Amino acid sequence: MGRIVVTLALASALAGVACRREPPPAAQTQTDPMVQQLRSMTARFAPVDLTADISSLPANERQALAKLIEAAKAFDSLFLRQVWAGNEPLLLTLVRDSSDLGRARLHYFLINKGPWSRIDDNEAFVPGAPPKPPQGSFYPPDSTKNEIESWIGTLPATERNRATGFFTTIRRGPDRRLMAVPYSIEYQPEVGRVAALLREAAGLTAQPTLKRFLDARADALLSNDYYASDVAWMELDASLEPTIGPYEVYEDEWFNYKAAFEAFITVRDDAESAKLARFGSELQEIEINLPIDPKYRNPKLGAMAPIRVVNTVFSSGDANRGVQTAAFNLPNDERVIQEKGSKRVMLKNNQDAKFRMVLQPIAKVALASADQAAVSFDAFFTHILMHELMHGLGPHNITVGGRSTTVRQELKETYSAIEEAKADVSGLFALQFLVDRGKLDQALSQTMYTTYLASMFRSIRFGINEAHGRGVAMQLNYFLDNGGVTVASDGTFAVNQQRIRQNVIDLTRDLMTLQAVGGYTDATQMIQRLAVVRPQVEAVLDRLKDVPVDIEPRFVTAEQLEAKEEEP
């Protein structure tokens, strides 16, 4: 069977099974410990129907939306292959197993996009699965991290940039020598199919900026040059807000160099987007007041900082594995960030589900009773926004030893955890900065720290092997060590309002300074020291066992749209 046929078969299997709810356990399986254990693990992801209002879209735009969903589905199978070369054959084996145990394994496999439980330190739950490869399938299976690093060090600048770039895999040539292979060649059949679907969607839409982006992204998938399409995405102003391509580098745990394929197919919430647009105009003032040496500040940020509030219709690949994304800040290309800024996208229906199903129940267990009333959706939503905004602030392009480089390249595998921690804590700094200047309601300073404290427990439950969970563990332990957060005799946690603000300033300074100097050794030591789960935190986590860790989305609007498109 040809590669493209296998890919389409896998995409179909993923789409068909991901939305299916398992039947109640039959009497004969209730005593099967493996089935029960898998169902308990799966139950940590609360099923949620995600809907979006597309009733106002003209027929041609709904048709374009359907094409985008079809294109996005191809990224599920591509992402599986990027995580581990054995994922695709294992999935086909699981699909064929109709037993209760087989269905339970398949369900949890689809949540995790692989046979490892991402919130359990990547513990394998399918017999025979190897340990999760930290290098994914981005590098030769017989290579070592030291070999790749040494080889990169021998390359001239242009070749080194290609080898460490987002959009190449590293392979061995016929002579066994290492070489960089563009994604456009490595994944040629699949990206060709996606490019064709994007062009079909571009031909259907009547929205000029959407058409321009879709055509540019189709070109990028085939040329491996994403710059023009990233700029077109920044300028996108349409009712449909697709984000589709290779973006985040979390799956490359060796170096955080290689981007994984993902797609968010969303529709814009115009009213909410208009409310938040004003934040973009505040970014330069926040940048020049960051608590770091002025020489590390950017006196002129990229001109564009669009903020979009959207509702998810469909997501795939790296955008739909394990813990669901609440918001994102893209693109990651430092050239685009420097020249154009970056866009922040808030997934409102995802966030609403997370707040109701996860955060509020956590607060009732983890926080002192006096603090529970200070947990609010507004503070949760606004801090997530500021987290995404702060990814674009602080050091990005830096000079180390007289050499022009980037924070990402210097911090290597520590980059993601440090960057996530920086965005979180500097987000608190920025919110307090705006409150103090009368740009935000004073009441926010009474809810944002407590809401974030509850949210830290939410994130640590993702596992400290995951960048967000690791970054949050670092922050919580820093606050505990420096008095910003306290623990009562009954084991509940509370914010010390007299200390937390200075803690936030100090940690923001430490993390951004580390980034500015490319401090890989310091980053490694900080993670080793602070990215741990201490006994007092573990005790709270033990009391949260009946609270969902995250959500498992069912894309109801996408299903309804596809069903309508298939009608004769």
KEVOBA-264910 format. One line per field, with one value per residue (C-alpha): residue number from 1; residue in one letter; chain; z, y, x. Coordinates in Angstrom, 2 decimals, always signed. Layout:
BEGIN
num = (NUM_...)
residu = (a_...)
chaine = (A_...)
zz = (Z_...)
yy = (Y_...)
xx = (X_...)
***
This chain:
BEGIN
num = (1_2_3_4_5_6_7_8_9_10_11_12_13_14_15_16_17_18_19_20_21_22_23_24_25_26_27_28_29_30_31_32_33_34_35_36_37_38_39_40_41_42_43_44_45_46_47_48_49_50_51_52_53_54_55_56_57_58_59_60_61_62_63_64_65_66_67_68_69_70_71_72_73_74_75_76_77_78_79_80_81_82_83_84_85_86_87_88_89_90_91_92_93_94_95_96_97_98_99_100_101_102_103_104_105_106_107_108_109_110_111_112_113_114_115_116_117_118_119_120_121_122_123_124_125_126_127_128_129_130_131_132_133_134_135_136_137_138_139_140_141_142_143_144_145_146_147_148_149_150_151_152_153_154_155_156_157_158_159_160_161_162_163_164_165_166_167_168_169_170_171_172_173_174_175_176_177_178_179_180_181_182_183_184_185_186_187_188_189_190_191_192_193_194_195_196_197_198_199_200_201_202_203_204_205_206_207_208_209_210_211_212_213_214_215_216_217_218_219_220_221_222_223_224_225_226_227_228_229_230_231_232_233_234_235_236_237_238_239_240_241_242_243_244_245_246_247_248_249_250_251_252_253_254_255_256_257_258_259_260_261_262_263_264_265_266_267_268_269_270_271_272_273_274_275_276_277_278_279_280_281_282_283_284_285_286_287_288_289_290_291_292_293_294_295_296_297_298_299_300_301_302_303_304_305_306_307_308_309_310_311_312_313_314_315_316_317_318_319_320_321_322_323_324_325_326_327_328_329_330_331_332_333_334_335_336_337_338_339_340_341_342_343_344_345_346_347_348_349_350_351_352_353_354_355_356_357_358_359_360_361_362_363_364_365_366_367_368_369_370_371_372_373_374_375_376_377_378_379_380_381_382_383_384_385_386_387_388_389_390_391_392_393_394_395_396_397_398_399_400_401_402_403_404_405_406_407_408_409_410_411_412_413_414_415_416_417_418_419_420_421_422_423_424_425_426_427_428_429_430_431_432_433_434_435_436_437_438_439_440_441_442_443_444_445_446_447_448_449_450_451_452_453_454_455_456_457_458_459_460_461_462_463_464_465_466_467_468_469_470_471_472_473_474_475_476_477_478_479_480_481_482_483_484_485_486_487_488_489_490_491_492_493_494_495_496_497_498_499_500_501_502_503_504_505_506_507_508_509_510_511_512_513_514_515_516_517_518_519_520_521_522_523_524_525_526_527_528_529_530_531_532_533_534_535_536_537_538_539_540_541_542_543_544_545_546_547_548_549_550_551_552_553_554_555_556_557_558_559_560_561_562_563_564_565_566_567_568)
residu = (m_g_r_i_v_v_t_l_a_l_a_s_a_l_a_g_v_a_c_r_r_e_p_p_p_a_a_q_t_q_t_d_p_m_v_q_q_l_r_s_m_t_a_r_f_a_p_v_d_l_t_a_d_i_s_s_l_p_a_n_e_r_q_a_l_a_k_l_i_e_a_a_k_a_f_d_s_l_f_l_r_q_v_w_a_g_n_e_p_l_l_l_t_l_v_r_d_s_s_d_l_g_r_a_r_l_h_y_f_l_i_n_k_g_p_w_s_r_i_d_d_n_e_a_f_v_p_g_a_p_p_k_p_p_q_g_s_f_y_p_p_d_s_t_k_n_e_i_e_s_w_i_g_t_l_p_a_t_e_r_n_r_a_t_g_f_f_t_t_i_r_r_g_p_d_r_r_l_m_a_v_p_y_s_i_e_y_q_p_e_v_g_r_v_a_a_l_l_r_e_a_a_g_l_t_a_q_p_t_l_k_r_f_l_d_a_r_a_d_a_l_l_s_n_d_y_y_a_s_d_v_a_w_m_e_l_d_a_s_l_e_p_t_i_g_p_y_e_v_y_e_d_e_w_f_n_y_k_a_a_f_e_a_f_i_t_v_r_d_d_a_e_s_a_k_l_a_r_f_g_s_e_l_q_e_i_e_i_n_l_p_i_d_p_k_y_r_n_p_k_l_g_a_m_a_p_i_r_v_v_n_t_v_f_s_s_g_d_a_n_r_g_v_q_t_a_a_f_n_l_p_n_d_e_r_v_i_q_e_k_g_s_k_r_v_m_l_k_n_n_q_d_a_k_f_r_m_v_l_q_p_i_a_k_v_a_l_a_s_a_d_q_a_a_v_s_f_d_a_f_f_t_h_i_l_m_h_e_l_m_h_g_l_g_p_h_n_i_t_v_g_g_r_s_t_t_v_r_q_e_l_k_e_t_y_s_a_i_e_e_a_k_a_d_v_s_g_l_f_a_l_q_f_l_v_d_r_g_k_l_d_q_a_l_s_q_t_m_y_t_t_y_l_a_s_m_f_r_s_i_r_f_g_i_n_e_a_h_g_r_g_v_a_m_q_l_n_y_f_l_d_n_g_g_v_t_v_a_s_d_g_t_f_a_v_n_q_q_r_i_r_q_n_v_i_d_l_t_r_d_l_m_t_l_q_a_v_g_g_y_t_d_a_t_q_m_i_q_r_l_a_v_v_r_p_q_v_e_a_v_l_d_r_l_k_d_v_p_v_d_i_e_p_r_f_v_t_a_e_q_l_e_a_k_e_e_e_p)
chaine = (A_A_A_A_A_A_A_A_A_A_A_A_A_A_A_A_A_A_A_A_A_A_A_A_A_A_A_A_A_A_A_A_A_A_A_A_A_A_A_A_A_A_A_A_A_A_A_A_A_A_A_A_A_A_A_A_A_A_A_A_A_A_A_A_A_A_A_A_A_A_A_A_A_A_A_A_A_A_A_A_A_A_A_A_A_A_A_A_A_A_A_A_A_A_A_A_A_A_A_A_A_A_A_A_A_A_A_A_A_A_A_A_A_A_A_A_A_A_A_A_A_A_A_A_A_A_A_A_A_A_A_A_A_A_A_A_A_A_A_A_A_A_A_A_A_A_A_A_A_A_A_A_A_A_A_A_A_A_A_A_A_A_A_A_A_A_A_A_A_A_A_A_A_A_A_A_A_A_A_A_A_A_A_A_A_A_A_A_A_A_A_A_A_A_A_A_A_A_A_A_A_A_A_A_A_A_A_A_A_A_A_A_A_A_A_A_A_A_A_A_A_A_A_A_A_A_A_A_A_A_A_A_A_A_A_A_A_A_A_A_A_A_A_A_A_A_A_A_A_A_A_A_A_A_A_A_A_A_A_A_A_A_A_A_A_A_A_A_A_A_A_A_A_A_A_A_A_A_A_A_A_A_A_A_A_A_A_A_A_A_A_A_A_A_A_A_A_A_A_A_A_A_A_A_A_A_A_A_A_A_A_A_A_A_A_A_A_A_A_A_A_A_A_A_A_A_A_A_A_A_A_A_A_A_A_A_A_A_A_A_A_A_A_A_A_A_A_A_A_A_A_A_A_A_A_A_A_A_A_A_A_A_A_A_A_A_A_A_A_A_A_A_A_A_A_A_A_A_A_A_A_A_A_A_A_A_A_A_A_A_A_A_A_A_A_A_A_A_A_A_A_A_A_A_A_A_A_A_A_A_A_A_A_A_A_A_A_A_A_A_A_A_A_A_A_A_A_A_A_A_A_A_A_A_A_A_A_A_A_A_A_A_A_A_A_A_A_A_A_A_A_A_A_A_A_A_A_A_A_A_A_A_A_A_A_A_A_A_A_A_A_A_A_A_A_A_A_A_A_A_A_A_A_A_A_A_A_A_A_A_A_A_A_A_A_A_A_A_A_A_A_A_A_A_A_A_A_A_A_A_A_A_A_A_A_A_A_A_A_A_A_A_A_A_A_A_A_A_A_A_A_A_A_A_A_A_A_A_A_A_A_A_A_A_A_A_A_A_A_A_A_A_A_A_A_A_A_A_A_A_A_A_A_A_A_A_A_A)
zz = (+0.00_-0.98_+1.63_+0.82_+1.02_+4.43_+5.57_+4.42_+6.05_+9.32_+9.13_+8.60_+11.56_+13.77_+12.78_+13.16_+16.53_+18.26_+18.59_+19.59_+23.20_+24.72_+25.89_+29.61_+30.88_+30.36_+33.39_+32.22_+31.86_+35.19_+36.85_+34.10_+35.84_+32.61_+31.11_+34.34_+34.69_+31.13_+31.61_+34.82_+33.01_+30.16_+32.60_+33.63_+30.35_+30.69_+27.46_+26.21_+23.16_+21.52_+19.43_+17.41_+15.83_+12.03_+11.24_+9.85_+7.41_+3.74_+1.97_+0.19_+3.48_+5.09_+2.11_+2.58_+6.27_+5.37_+3.10_+5.91_+8.26_+5.63_+5.23_+9.00_+9.34_+7.35_+10.12_+12.64_+10.80_+10.03_+13.69_+14.69_+12.47_+13.85_+17.41_+16.60_+13.40_+14.92_+15.68_+12.37_+12.28_+15.97_+15.37_+12.55_+14.88_+17.59_+15.14_+14.21_+17.87_+18.71_+22.25_+25.26_+26.04_+22.44_+22.38_+25.69_+24.39_+21.14_+22.95_+25.16_+22.23_+20.31_+23.26_+23.62_+19.93_+20.83_+23.31_+26.13_+28.76_+28.47_+31.94_+33.56_+32.59_+29.24_+30.76_+28.08_+28.32_+25.27_+25.76_+23.65_+23.12_+23.63_+25.78_+24.09_+21.94_+23.10_+19.60_+17.97_+14.42_+13.48_+13.64_+12.45_+14.80_+15.19_+16.02_+19.40_+20.69_+20.99_+17.41_+16.06_+18.19_+17.13_+13.45_+13.67_+15.18_+12.08_+9.61_+7.97_+9.09_+6.22_+6.55_+10.35_+10.11_+7.83_+10.13_+13.24_+11.47_+12.15_+8.85_+8.22_+9.44_+9.85_+7.86_+6.70_+3.06_+1.08_+2.44_+6.03_+6.40_+8.12_+6.06_+6.44_+4.47_+3.94_+5.21_+1.68_+0.61_+3.80_+3.92_+0.22_-0.39_+2.67_+2.36_-1.33_-0.43_+2.21_-0.21_-2.78_-0.22_+0.91_-2.69_-3.01_+0.14_-1.23_-4.39_-2.33_+0.06_-0.84_+1.91_+0.34_+3.29_+3.90_+0.24_+0.31_+3.40_+2.12_-1.23_+0.50_+2.97_+0.14_-1.58_+1.69_+2.20_-1.21_-1.14_+2.56_+2.86_+5.37_+5.76_+3.29_+4.57_+8.18_+7.21_+5.39_+8.51_+10.61_+8.22_+8.14_+8.89_+8.22_+9.86_+9.50_+11.42_+10.37_+11.78_+9.84_+9.40_+11.35_+14.41_+17.95_+18.88_+22.04_+20.45_+19.71_+23.27_+22.19_+20.99_+20.57_+16.95_+14.89_+14.39_+14.59_+12.30_+13.77_+12.82_+14.61_+12.45_+14.19_+13.68_+15.00_+17.85_+16.68_+19.86_+22.18_+19.78_+19.75_+23.57_+23.74_+20.75_+23.00_+24.71_+21.59_+21.97_+25.48_+24.55_+23.83_+27.17_+28.96_+27.08_+28.06_+31.71_+31.99_+35.18_+33.27_+32.23_+29.66_+27.14_+26.94_+26.13_+22.61_+21.89_+18.85_+18.80_+15.58_+14.40_+14.43_+17.51_+16.46_+19.08_+18.01_+20.20_+18.40_+18.95_+17.92_+15.20_+14.75_+15.78_+14.87_+15.20_+17.88_+18.53_+19.72_+21.84_+25.57_+27.33_+25.08_+24.15_+25.64_+23.54_+21.41_+20.20_+16.72_+14.48_+16.11_+13.36_+15.05_+11.75_+11.63_+15.32_+14.93_+11.76_+12.19_+15.78_+16.54_+16.76_+19.91_+19.46_+22.36_+22.11_+24.07_+24.00_+25.07_+27.95_+29.10_+29.24_+31.14_+33.70_+34.39_+34.29_+35.83_+37.44_+39.67_+41.15_+41.73_+43.61_+46.06_+46.98_+46.70_+48.02_+51.44_+51.78_+51.96_+48.57_+46.67_+46.00_+44.33_+41.45_+38.37_+34.67_+33.78_+35.60_+34.04_+30.53_+30.86_+32.21_+29.40_+26.97_+28.69_+28.73_+24.95_+24.59_+26.70_+24.43_+22.00_+24.57_+26.13_+24.48_+21.22_+18.92_+21.07_+20.82_+22.61_+22.40_+19.53_+17.60_+16.47_+17.56_+19.17_+22.64_+21.23_+19.70_+22.78_+25.38_+23.27_+25.12_+28.11_+25.91_+26.04_+29.85_+30.41_+27.79_+29.21_+32.75_+31.47_+29.68_+32.77_+35.38_+33.17_+32.28_+35.96_+35.97_+32.91_+34.33_+37.58_+35.55_+33.66_+36.85_+38.55_+35.61_+35.55_+32.28_+33.94_+36.76_+40.23_+41.14_+38.88_+41.30_+43.90_+41.68_+39.26_+41.72_+43.42_+40.11_+38.83_+41.97_+41.30_+37.65_+38.62_+40.15_+36.94_+34.88_+37.14_+36.64_+32.96_+34.16_+34.65_+31.60_+29.62_+29.04_+30.57_+33.63_+34.14_+33.83_+36.35_+38.87_+38.71_+39.45_+42.28_+44.04_+43.58_+45.15_+48.03_+48.63_+48.57_+50.52_+47.74_+48.34_+51.72_+52.91_+55.85_+58.41_+56.61_+53.41_+51.48_+49.62_+49.72_+48.12_+50.33_+48.77_+50.55_+48.90_+45.61_+43.61_+44.40_+43.69_+40.27_+39.51_+40.66_+38.76_+35.60_+35.82_+36.44_+33.56_+30.98_+31.94_+31.56_+28.09_+27.15_+27.87_+26.40_+29.77_+28.92_+32.01_+34.33_+32.69_+33.19_+36.86_+37.47_+35.97_+37.99_+41.19_+40.77_+38.22_+40.82_+42.66_+46.38_+49.06_+49.96_+46.31_+45.84_+48.78_+46.99_+43.73_+45.57_+46.76_+43.16_+41.81_+41.20_+39.39_+35.61_+34.48_+31.22_+28.55_+25.67_+22.90_+20.59_+17.57_+17.24_+14.82_+12.51_+12.53_+11.73_+8.94_+7.37_+7.54_+5.79_+3.10_+2.39_+1.86_-1.75)
yy = (+0.00_+3.42_+5.95_+8.42_+5.65_+4.61_+8.25_+8.74_+5.45_+6.55_+9.97_+8.25_+5.95_+8.86_+10.86_+7.93_+6.70_+9.94_+11.13_+7.76_+7.29_+3.90_+1.99_+1.43_-1.41_-4.82_-7.03_-9.40_-6.58_-4.93_-7.27_-6.91_-4.77_-3.62_-2.37_-0.68_+0.95_+2.30_+3.62_+5.33_+6.92_+8.04_+9.46_+12.09_+13.81_+15.06_+14.64_+18.05_+18.97_+21.93_+24.05_+27.23_+29.40_+29.22_+30.12_+33.54_+32.14_+32.22_+28.87_+29.34_+30.09_+26.99_+25.00_+26.54_+25.64_+22.01_+21.92_+23.27_+20.55_+17.92_+19.36_+19.44_+15.74_+14.83_+16.30_+13.71_+10.95_+13.17_+14.10_+10.43_+9.71_+12.68_+11.42_+7.85_+5.91_+2.95_+4.89_+4.29_+0.48_+0.30_+2.39_+0.09_-2.88_-1.21_-0.28_-3.96_-5.07_-4.99_-6.37_-4.18_-3.99_-3.11_-0.34_+1.04_+1.08_+2.72_+5.43_+6.37_+6.10_+8.68_+11.07_+10.84_+10.40_+7.42_+4.53_+6.70_+8.52_+12.10_+13.11_+10.09_+10.84_+9.15_+5.73_+3.15_+1.66_-0.63_-3.82_-3.94_-0.18_+1.12_+4.17_+7.36_+8.59_+12.10_+12.89_+11.85_+10.71_+13.96_+12.35_+9.00_+6.19_+5.00_+8.46_+9.97_+13.46_+13.97_+12.82_+15.28_+18.12_+17.45_+17.28_+20.58_+22.18_+21.33_+22.98_+26.39_+28.99_+28.51_+24.73_+24.97_+27.19_+24.64_+21.74_+23.52_+25.04_+24.28_+22.59_+19.91_+16.38_+14.97_+11.79_+9.66_+9.69_+6.63_+7.22_+7.23_+10.91_+13.13_+15.62_+17.95_+16.97_+19.61_+18.74_+19.34_+16.26_+14.18_+14.45_+15.09_+13.09_+14.43_+18.08_+17.92_+16.73_+19.46_+22.12_+21.04_+21.27_+24.71_+25.90_+24.53_+26.42_+29.56_+29.23_+29.07_+31.98_+35.54_+36.99_+38.42_+38.04_+34.47_+33.61_+35.17_+33.21_+29.87_+30.25_+31.35_+28.46_+26.00_+27.40_+27.12_+23.47_+22.70_+25.09_+24.72_+28.50_+29.64_+33.30_+34.83_+32.67_+33.59_+37.25_+36.56_+34.79_+37.83_+39.99_+37.60_+39.43_+37.07_+35.24_+31.97_+31.85_+28.77_+28.03_+25.13_+23.99_+22.93_+25.15_+24.04_+22.29_+20.42_+16.96_+17.51_+16.96_+16.74_+20.32_+21.96_+22.61_+20.74_+21.84_+19.44_+19.60_+20.93_+22.66_+24.85_+25.46_+28.17_+30.92_+34.41_+35.92_+39.53_+41.01_+39.43_+40.18_+43.86_+43.97_+42.67_+44.50_+47.37_+45.18_+45.24_+48.97_+48.46_+46.05_+48.57_+50.30_+46.95_+46.04_+49.23_+48.71_+45.06_+44.47_+43.66_+45.58_+48.17_+46.80_+43.61_+45.43_+45.86_+49.59_+48.83_+45.80_+44.43_+46.69_+44.11_+42.45_+41.18_+39.45_+37.07_+35.47_+32.41_+29.25_+25.92_+23.97_+21.32_+20.73_+18.07_+16.89_+18.65_+20.83_+17.85_+15.54_+15.05_+18.32_+20.72_+24.15_+27.16_+29.80_+30.21_+32.81_+32.42_+32.41_+31.16_+32.44_+35.06_+37.00_+37.47_+38.35_+41.01_+42.49_+42.02_+40.98_+37.96_+37.05_+35.85_+33.51_+32.77_+29.58_+30.74_+27.57_+25.53_+27.90_+27.96_+24.16_+24.01_+26.57_+24.78_+21.19_+21.52_+24.81_+25.44_+21.90_+22.23_+25.50_+23.84_+21.29_+23.14_+26.63_+27.99_+28.57_+32.35_+32.33_+30.16_+33.01_+34.98_+32.49_+34.03_+33.22_+36.81_+36.48_+33.04_+34.28_+37.53_+35.88_+33.32_+36.24_+38.02_+34.78_+34.66_+38.35_+37.95_+35.26_+38.10_+40.33_+40.02_+38.58_+36.61_+37.49_+37.70_+37.91_+35.33_+35.51_+37.98_+35.57_+36.44_+33.71_+33.14_+32.20_+29.02_+27.85_+28.65_+27.07_+23.95_+21.37_+23.72_+26.40_+25.35_+25.05_+28.34_+30.15_+28.87_+29.89_+33.31_+33.88_+32.88_+34.94_+37.96_+37.80_+38.42_+41.25_+42.83_+42.58_+44.24_+46.91_+47.72_+47.68_+50.09_+52.48_+52.37_+50.44_+47.47_+47.29_+47.32_+44.30_+42.13_+42.37_+40.69_+37.73_+37.16_+35.75_+33.41_+32.25_+31.63_+29.67_+27.30_+27.16_+26.17_+22.97_+22.45_+22.71_+20.59_+17.76_+17.75_+16.20_+17.83_+15.97_+18.44_+21.99_+23.84_+21.58_+21.83_+25.62_+25.91_+23.63_+25.97_+28.99_+27.41_+26.24_+29.68_+31.32_+28.82_+29.43_+33.21_+33.61_+34.53_+31.35_+29.70_+26.33_+26.02_+23.21_+21.62_+21.39_+24.12_+26.82_+30.60_+33.71_+36.08_+39.39_+41.21_+38.99_+37.72_+40.92_+41.15_+37.42_+37.98_+40.88_+38.95_+35.75_+37.70_+39.38_+36.09_+34.21_+36.99_+37.70_+34.02_+34.13_+37.33_+35.83_+32.41_+30.78_+27.09_+25.87_+28.15_+27.04_+23.39_+23.98_+25.98_+23.22_+20.54_+22.53_+23.83_+21.63_+19.03_+18.07_+18.56_+16.57_+19.40_+19.77_+16.01_+15.83_+18.22_+16.31_+13.13_+14.84_+15.83_+12.30_+12.63_+15.97_+15.78_+16.76_+18.25_+17.95_+15.53_+17.55_+16.27_+18.54_+18.70_+21.63_+19.98_+16.74_+18.56_+20.55_+17.45_+15.59_+18.46_+18.69_+14.96_+15.25_+14.56)
xx = (+0.00_+1.40_+2.45_-0.33_-2.95_-1.65_-1.75_-5.34_-6.36_-4.79_-6.45_-9.78_-9.20_-8.23_-11.30_-13.66_-12.49_-11.50_-15.08_-16.52_-17.50_-16.76_-19.84_-20.35_-18.13_-19.72_-20.08_-17.36_-14.80_-15.40_-12.92_-10.29_-7.66_-5.98_-9.25_-10.23_-6.83_-6.92_-10.45_-9.36_-6.42_-8.68_-11.23_-8.69_-9.61_-13.17_-15.19_-16.34_-18.40_-16.66_-19.00_-18.64_-21.30_-20.91_-24.53_-23.57_-20.99_-22.03_-22.22_-18.88_-17.09_-18.59_-17.31_-13.87_-14.05_-14.83_-11.76_-9.60_-10.84_-10.04_-6.53_-6.00_-6.78_-3.66_-1.53_-2.67_-0.85_+2.16_+2.47_+2.27_+5.25_+7.21_+6.69_+7.82_+8.29_+6.43_+3.25_+1.49_+1.79_+0.87_-2.26_-3.36_-2.91_-4.99_-7.75_-8.14_-8.50_-12.23_-11.88_-12.65_-8.95_-8.12_-10.72_-9.45_-5.88_-6.94_-8.90_-5.97_-3.54_-5.58_-5.61_-1.83_-0.97_+1.16_+1.50_+2.88_+0.84_+2.03_+0.83_+2.54_+6.14_+5.55_+5.00_+4.09_+0.59_+0.76_+2.81_+5.94_+6.18_+9.73_+10.50_+9.33_+12.24_+13.19_+14.46_+11.19_+11.85_+13.60_+17.06_+18.47_+17.37_+20.96_+22.34_+23.13_+22.61_+26.38_+26.92_+24.34_+25.69_+29.29_+28.29_+26.39_+29.47_+31.52_+29.14_+29.56_+27.01_+24.54_+24.50_+24.33_+21.28_+19.63_+20.51_+19.20_+16.20_+12.57_+11.77_+14.40_+14.94_+18.44_+19.08_+22.03_+22.99_+24.13_+27.63_+26.26_+27.07_+24.52_+22.53_+19.54_+16.42_+13.67_+10.20_+8.92_+10.91_+10.68_+6.88_+6.27_+3.03_+1.24_+2.24_+1.36_-2.13_-2.54_-1.30_-3.89_-6.70_-5.55_-5.66_-9.21_-10.20_-8.52_-10.61_-13.82_-13.34_-14.29_-12.05_-8.85_-6.49_-7.65_-7.13_-3.67_-2.64_-3.95_-2.18_+1.03_+0.90_+0.30_+3.41_+5.37_+4.52_+6.01_+9.00_+9.91_+10.17_+7.54_+8.47_+5.98_+3.12_+3.93_+3.68_+0.39_-0.90_+0.03_-2.03_-5.00_-8.27_-11.16_-14.03_-12.09_-8.80_-6.79_-3.34_-1.88_+1.71_+4.83_+5.21_+6.07_+9.33_+8.30_+8.60_+12.29_+13.48_+17.11_+17.47_+14.03_+15.02_+12.42_+8.81_+5.88_+2.85_-0.38_-3.61_-6.13_-9.19_-11.19_-13.76_-13.19_-15.19_-15.34_-16.79_-14.21_-11.34_-12.30_-12.25_-8.69_-7.19_-6.12_-3.53_-1.37_-0.79_+0.61_+3.41_+6.16_+5.61_+5.75_+8.96_+10.79_+9.78_+10.82_+12.87_+16.07_+19.18_+18.04_+20.56_+18.49_+15.24_+13.96_+13.50_+11.36_+9.10_+7.67_+4.88_+2.09_+0.66_-2.78_-4.89_-7.63_-10.26_-11.57_-13.59_-12.13_-13.91_-11.20_-7.59_-5.06_-1.49_+0.54_-2.53_-4.57_-2.46_-2.65_-3.36_-5.26_-3.93_-5.75_-3.99_-0.92_+1.55_+3.02_+4.98_+8.19_+10.47_+12.66_+12.90_+9.15_+8.95_+11.62_+10.17_+6.43_+5.77_+3.63_-0.04_-1.81_-4.75_-7.09_-9.16_-12.19_-14.30_-11.26_-10.58_-14.18_-14.25_-10.95_-12.13_-15.43_-14.24_-10.78_-9.77_-12.78_-12.69_-8.91_-9.36_-11.76_-9.12_-5.80_-6.55_-7.35_-11.08_-10.62_-8.89_-11.34_-13.75_-10.93_-10.65_-12.26_-12.60_-11.68_-8.33_-7.75_-8.55_-6.59_-3.44_-3.46_-3.65_-0.77_+1.25_+0.96_+1.77_+4.90_+6.30_+6.94_+8.69_+12.12_+15.26_+15.00_+17.90_+21.03_+24.83_+26.97_+30.76_+30.51_+28.29_+24.75_+22.36_+18.95_+17.76_+16.24_+19.52_+21.59_+19.31_+18.69_+16.55_+16.07_+14.50_+10.85_+10.63_+12.50_+10.41_+7.11_+8.12_+9.20_+5.89_+3.91_+5.70_+6.33_+2.63_+1.86_+4.41_+2.77_-0.76_+0.32_+2.14_-1.08_-3.17_-0.76_-1.07_-4.84_-5.01_-6.75_-9.27_-7.69_-9.84_-7.68_-4.76_-7.00_-7.83_-4.96_-2.40_-4.86_-6.32_-2.81_-1.92_-4.83_-3.79_-0.24_-1.60_-3.56_-0.36_+1.85_-0.61_+0.40_+3.68_+7.07_+8.35_+6.18_+7.50_+4.53_+4.38_+8.14_+8.06_+5.23_+6.96_+9.95_+7.76_+5.81_+8.97_+10.52_+7.46_+7.52_+11.24_+10.81_+7.56_+5.14_+3.15_+2.58_+1.32_-1.08_-1.10_-4.06_-1.99_-3.81_-1.89_-2.36_-0.88_+1.12_+0.13_+2.98_+5.64_+4.24_+4.72_+8.44_+8.83_+7.31_+9.67_+12.73_+11.94_+11.09_+14.49_+16.33_+14.71_+15.00_+18.62_+19.43_+17.89_+19.72_+23.15_+22.32_+22.96_+22.57_+24.45_+22.47_+19.23_+20.12_+20.95_+17.77_+15.62_+17.39_+16.89_+13.35_+11.52_+10.56_+7.38_+7.96_+6.08_+3.68_+2.69_+2.48_+0.05_-2.32_-1.97_-2.95_-6.14_-6.98_-7.25_-11.01_-10.65_-10.05_-6.58_-7.81_-10.46_-10.99_-12.63_-15.33_-15.52_-19.29_-19.45_-16.90_-18.89_-22.13_-20.47_-18.95_-22.25_-24.00_-21.31_-21.74_-25.52_-26.58)
***
